[in-house]
């Protein structure tokens, strides 16, 4: 008989926080804050890259990334997003760093 897995309510709450933050909260603030991004997937990229300290898909194998991210990484990404929402994290700087990691990753080695 297959084993049933019991959903982790803490993890489910963390994922819901992530989705609310990146799909609603941050996009709603983008225009007023004059952020360089406003789409949910851009906020997700920025925050996951920052939590991973590099391009997130080098550390998270599955998709959607938030569902496969280790809890500590997703917790860090949510905390960064919450800090950006209250103005204590510099979202444009996080975006610039994310884009720099991605440019560096795409450069030929050699």
Phi, psi and omega in degrees: 000132180294146178283140173266135176260137179271125179299143178273112183295331178292316179294318179299320178294321178297314179296322178294321176300317179301311182295317178297315181299311187276336181263337185236299189300302184293316177301326180292334180270344192303312184294313182296327180272354183056044177286153182284356180226158175215357182267146183304316182294332177290316176298320180297316178300309183301310185289320178291319177300316180296317180295325180275350184057041180163186181296124189299326183286357169279346182240340184238116188278324188267167177232141359290145188304317183300328181285337182252353180292138173304148184305320181295322178291317180293322177298316178296319180295318178296316180299319177296318178296319178295321177295320177296321181297323180267357174092014179259355172240140183271094183299317177301323178292320177297320178297315180299319179293319178301313180295323178295317177300320181290321176297315181297322181293328183275352179287141177297140176278146176143000000 
